[in-house]
Amino acid sequence: MNIRYNRVCPAEIAGILDNRIRRWLQKPRAILEPYVKEGMTVLDLGCGPGFFSIEIARMVGSSGLVIASDLQEGMLRKLRKKIQATELEKRVILHKCEEDLIGISENVDLAIAFYVLHEVVNPEKTLNELASIVKTNGFLFIAEPYIHVSSNEFKNTVRMALDNGFTIVERPKIFFSRAVVLKKE
């Protein structure tokens, strides 16, 4: 079992996760458009201050749902403030997960783990839980930053996903990232 140390980005510096420069370099809609469709239920694991959650909520439309899950209440508060009193508030469920448990019962069409698996204590356990959350024929989108995750570490993460019943669909090119989209068979 590969257990990594916890490198969680503190809520106090959430601005580095959601700012104009990152939006210019990593456009959430452009990255996710091939995978997010109207009416979907999408899990944004490690949602932080909502860099992807807000755009996903727009993309799934009024019939879709986003489960924005984060370990830190501070991150969820930042996202809550952004969507409060907007039409997106009805489409986004804020969920505080535990250090070693996502803890949702909803099955999802797509789970996004963007820059998060290198922060979890036990990625193997997290991927196992994701396999139980993603619907059959659903997708898992994993992206990790080059700066924190080596090529070998990423290969190991992908192997763990494959061991949990996912197959590789593609490897999208994302600035400053290693990425893979997998399908649950």
C-alpha positions as CSV (number, residue, x, y, z in Angstrom):
1,M,0.0,0.0,0.0
2,N,1.4,3.4,-1.0
3,I,0.6,5.9,1.7
4,R,1.8,9.5,1.1
5,Y,2.1,12.3,3.6
6,N,-0.7,14.9,3.7
7,R,0.1,18.0,1.6
8,V,-3.3,19.8,1.8
9,C,-3.3,23.3,0.5
10,P,-4.6,25.5,3.4
11,A,-7.9,27.4,2.9
12,E,-6.1,30.6,4.0
13,I,-4.2,30.6,0.7
14,A,-7.0,29.4,-1.6
15,G,-6.4,32.4,-3.8
16,I,-3.6,30.5,-5.5
17,L,-6.2,27.9,-6.6
18,D,-8.7,30.2,-8.1
19,N,-7.4,33.4,-9.8
20,R,-7.2,35.1,-13.2
21,I,-3.8,33.7,-14.1
22,R,-4.9,30.1,-13.5
23,R,-8.1,30.7,-15.4
24,W,-6.1,32.0,-18.3
25,L,-3.7,28.9,-18.2
26,Q,-6.3,26.3,-17.3
27,K,-9.8,27.2,-18.6
28,P,-12.3,25.0,-16.7
29,R,-14.9,24.9,-19.5
30,A,-12.3,24.0,-22.2
31,I,-10.8,21.3,-20.0
32,L,-14.1,19.7,-19.0
33,E,-16.3,20.3,-22.0
34,P,-15.7,16.9,-23.6
35,Y,-16.8,15.2,-20.4
36,V,-19.5,17.3,-18.7
37,K,-23.0,17.2,-20.2
38,E,-26.3,18.7,-19.2
39,G,-28.2,16.7,-16.6
40,M,-25.1,14.9,-15.2
41,T,-24.2,14.4,-11.6
42,V,-20.6,15.3,-11.1
43,L,-18.4,14.9,-8.0
44,D,-15.7,17.6,-7.7
45,L,-13.4,15.9,-5.2
46,G,-11.1,18.4,-3.4
47,C,-13.2,21.2,-4.9
48,G,-11.2,23.9,-3.0
49,P,-12.7,27.4,-3.5
50,G,-14.7,26.2,-6.5
51,F,-12.3,26.7,-9.5
52,F,-14.0,23.8,-11.4
53,S,-17.3,23.5,-9.4
54,I,-18.8,26.7,-10.5
55,E,-18.2,26.1,-14.2
56,I,-19.4,22.5,-13.9
57,A,-22.6,23.7,-12.3
58,R,-23.2,25.9,-15.4
59,M,-22.4,23.1,-17.7
60,V,-24.7,20.5,-16.1
61,G,-27.6,22.9,-16.3
62,S,-30.7,23.1,-14.1
63,S,-31.3,19.3,-14.4
64,G,-27.8,18.5,-13.3
65,L,-26.0,18.4,-9.9
66,V,-22.5,19.1,-8.6
67,I,-21.3,17.5,-5.4
68,A,-18.5,19.8,-4.3
69,S,-16.5,17.9,-1.7
70,D,-13.6,19.1,0.3
71,L,-11.8,18.2,3.5
72,Q,-11.7,21.8,4.7
73,E,-14.7,23.7,5.9
74,G,-12.9,26.9,5.0
75,M,-12.7,25.9,1.3
76,L,-16.5,25.0,1.3
77,R,-17.3,28.4,2.9
78,K,-15.4,30.2,0.1
79,L,-17.4,28.3,-2.5
80,R,-20.7,28.8,-0.6
81,K,-20.1,32.6,-0.7
82,K,-19.5,32.5,-4.5
83,I,-22.7,30.7,-5.3
84,Q,-24.9,32.2,-2.6
85,A,-28.1,33.8,-4.0
86,T,-27.4,32.6,-7.6
87,E,-29.1,30.0,-9.7
88,L,-26.0,27.8,-9.1
89,E,-26.8,27.4,-5.4
90,K,-29.5,24.9,-6.3
91,R,-27.2,22.8,-8.4
92,V,-24.2,22.6,-6.0
93,I,-24.3,20.4,-2.9
94,L,-21.4,21.2,-0.5
95,H,-20.0,18.1,1.2
96,K,-17.3,18.0,3.8
97,C,-15.4,14.8,3.5
98,E,-13.1,13.1,6.0
99,E,-9.4,12.7,5.7
100,D,-9.8,9.0,4.7
101,L,-13.4,8.9,3.5
102,I,-15.3,10.8,0.7
103,G,-18.5,9.7,2.4
104,I,-21.2,10.3,-0.3
105,S,-23.9,7.9,-1.2
106,E,-24.9,9.5,-4.5
107,N,-23.6,7.7,-7.6
108,V,-22.1,10.0,-10.2
109,D,-21.6,10.2,-13.9
110,L,-18.3,11.8,-13.6
111,A,-15.8,12.3,-10.7
112,I,-13.1,14.9,-11.0
113,A,-9.9,14.6,-8.9
114,F,-8.0,17.6,-10.1
115,Y,-4.8,18.3,-8.1
116,V,-6.1,16.3,-5.2
117,L,-4.9,12.7,-5.1
118,H,-1.4,13.7,-4.2
119,E,-2.9,15.3,-1.0
120,V,-4.8,12.3,0.3
121,V,-3.4,10.1,3.0
122,N,-4.2,6.9,1.2
123,P,-4.8,7.3,-2.6
124,E,-5.5,3.6,-3.0
125,K,-8.4,3.7,-0.6
126,T,-9.7,6.9,-2.2
127,L,-9.6,5.3,-5.7
128,N,-11.4,2.3,-4.3
129,E,-14.1,4.5,-2.9
130,L,-14.3,6.4,-6.2
131,A,-14.9,3.2,-8.0
132,S,-17.9,2.5,-5.8
133,I,-19.2,6.1,-6.4
134,V,-18.8,6.3,-10.2
135,K,-21.7,4.7,-12.1
136,T,-21.0,1.9,-14.6
137,N,-20.0,3.6,-17.9
138,G,-19.2,6.7,-15.8
139,F,-15.9,8.6,-15.9
140,L,-13.0,9.5,-13.6
141,F,-10.9,12.5,-14.5
142,I,-7.5,12.7,-12.7
143,A,-5.1,15.5,-13.0
144,E,-2.0,16.2,-11.0
145,P,0.6,19.0,-11.1
146,Y,4.0,18.3,-12.4
147,I,5.6,20.1,-9.5
148,H,4.1,17.7,-6.9
149,V,3.7,14.4,-8.7
150,S,6.5,12.6,-10.6
151,S,5.8,10.6,-13.7
152,N,6.3,7.4,-11.7
153,E,3.9,8.5,-9.0
154,F,1.3,9.4,-11.6
155,K,1.8,6.0,-13.3
156,N,1.2,4.4,-9.9
157,T,-2.0,6.4,-9.4
158,V,-3.3,5.3,-12.9
159,R,-2.4,1.7,-12.1
160,M,-4.4,1.9,-8.9
161,A,-7.4,3.2,-10.9
162,L,-7.0,0.4,-13.4
163,D,-6.9,-2.1,-10.5
164,N,-10.3,-0.7,-9.4
165,G,-12.1,-1.4,-12.7
166,F,-11.4,1.7,-14.7
167,T,-9.9,1.7,-18.2
168,I,-8.1,4.6,-19.9
169,V,-10.1,6.6,-22.3
170,E,-7.6,9.4,-23.1
171,R,-4.8,11.5,-21.7
172,P,-5.8,15.1,-22.2
173,K,-3.1,17.8,-22.5
174,I,-3.5,20.3,-19.6
175,F,-1.0,23.0,-18.8
176,F,1.4,22.1,-16.0
177,S,-0.3,18.8,-15.4
178,R,-0.3,15.0,-15.9
179,A,-3.9,13.9,-16.7
180,V,-6.0,10.9,-17.6
181,V,-9.6,10.2,-18.2
182,L,-10.8,6.7,-17.3
183,K,-14.1,4.9,-17.7
184,K,-15.7,2.5,-15.3
185,E,-16.7,-0.7,-17.2
